[in-house]
Amino acid sequence: MRRIQELRKKAGLQKKDRIYLFVKADEELGDRLNKFHSVIKERVGAQILKISNLEPSKKHKYGSKEKVRDNKFELFLDKV
């Protein structure tokens, strides 16, 4: 969640701004994140949250490649 908040800040978004969030992660990490799907959505202000091991189907305005411990993932977001 901290990485998402950093990307929101980099994008110049305000706390009230809602986002569309796409997380690209391997299956194992995706399964772990899906357990917290509703918590993540609420805490980061996501109207829509999609977690997948595939590339996003559309181009997003903001994105970042992240690594936490040995887990690599990508974040993509747009303002709703």
Secondary structure, DSSP 8 states (H G I E B T S, - for coil): -HHHHHHHHHTT--TT--EEEEEEE-HHHHHHHHTTHHHHHHHHTEEEEEEESS--SS--SEEEEEEETTEEEEEEEEE-
